[in-house]
């Protein structure tokens, strides 16, 4: 049976909710990969079976996602890979995009009072000026070189096969193409692949990406130098020069990834969060909201209570006020992370919340000396290595530009920069672009417990925060946690998913508290994760109903070999 809406939690006689799910977990003792496409998850598991570890599996999954989720990521995109190794190594690889060096603060003409960095003629959304210098290829290759077991060529191979042989169009991909059709038609190489025969492909139509297969194969055999200082970089720069873009071959060659320590914070009873630091704002604000809400007993009210939703809304507005004031490239901006994630600051902001009335919140005063289309995957192996990785083109199909002859889509991450000069996140040459990505790893009493990642632009960190809360506060399974209804509030109106229980009554009660609330079908995008049972070691991968996500798990194991000596009975 096809479900066209998520199931609504139902209240039992004791007042607690039951949480039916659309999808089921996949469990195994040898390894699990979960992503926003089943073929990509399968690619990751294939690498585990070939002797790879969780890093190989996650990066192989990402390369595959760049094929089968073309609207979400590419080798010239942006993202973060959060790695926790069994030997205790914790690192976040920052391969986020950068502002071209020729860009100026007044590059775009901002539309007054636009909530999403809108500019005249949408120049930061579609076309060559929208493109930031992408880092995914270098970030993925670095992860394999430093933390993987396999060679890059082997890790890329499943993606090459998918691009060569093709993959079927899902309803989700078809709708994404419909939404992006006007932009895709502007660029010949985008149109010929994603609008075959000059039409939106039907569900089941097989998309073959031969040019991109060749690009991936060259990356596998020649390494990231094929892009950074090589033929692919030259092709991108030539296309930029021909169409008024800013990115040069030199700055592609000079691009650097950063290996940063994660934001680490203790929450609840023995839990520890490992999350990406700036230029992702996600980790900092997840921890900040956890600290704010520790002052309240969310469990007592239960999931979906009016008070609980109100408190989440207020904490979100506080986080977004601080994000606007403080978050940017950490190489250009002094970001007071330790203060923002401190228990003391969390308590201070909790005191700003009125339980009886919605408020507009300003940013906190630091003490002296201070769209969203994305894809994600998680991988865990039996040795205890775990990876959560989120990567993006930003908007669906990014800038809509495919570099001729390469099959490579280009991002539109410049839309994430504030087009208004003089702001914390204003455009500046070479500046790291700000993100909300939040691939997180959660430890319990020092052991890996679960990992999560989500898509959805500005809605990412709020979605991940709610899933973590669902597990450690409301006692949900991880499958229930990722599928449960969400809220979002940036300060311009409260959104609550229509699948909340008693949604009409909830809207009315929130309105009485002063919220301008609405109930859209969904908030944000697909979330996936992996849960590890701390007693048995069994791993369970999950994915939610909002995208095509699917977990793939490995169980079983090697045969028991007969002993070389026959055991007999002595006289």
Buried (B, 14 or more C-beta within 10 A) or exposed (E): EEEEEBBBBEEEEEEBBEBEBBBEBBBBBBBBBBBBBBBBBBBBBBBBEBEBBBBBBBBBBBBBBBBBBBBBBBBBBBBBBBBBBBEEEBBBBBBBBBBBBBBEBEBBEBBEEEEEBBBEEBBBBBBBBBBBBBBBBBBBBBBBEEBBBBBBBBBBBBBBBBBBEBBBBBEBBBBBBEBBBEBBBEBEBBBBBBBBEEEBBEEEBEBBBEBBBBBBBBBBEBBBBBBBBBBBBBBBBBBBBEEEBBBBBEBBBBBEBBBBEBBBBEBBEEBBBBBBBBBBBBBBBBBBBBBBBBBBEBEEBBBBBBBBBBBBBBBBBBBBBBBBBBBBBBEBBEBBBEBBBBBEBBEBBBEBBEEEEBBEBBBBEBEEEEBBBBBBBBBBBBEBBBBBBBBBBBBBBBBBBBBBEBBBBBBBBBBBBBBBEEBBBBBBBBBBBBBBBBBBBBBBEEEBBBBBBBBBBBBBBBBBBBBBBBBBBBEBBBBBBBBBBBBBBBBEEBBBBBBBBBBEEBBEBBEEBBBEBEBEEBBBBBBBBBBBEEEEEBBBBBBBBBBBBBBBBBEEEEEEEEEEEEEEEEE
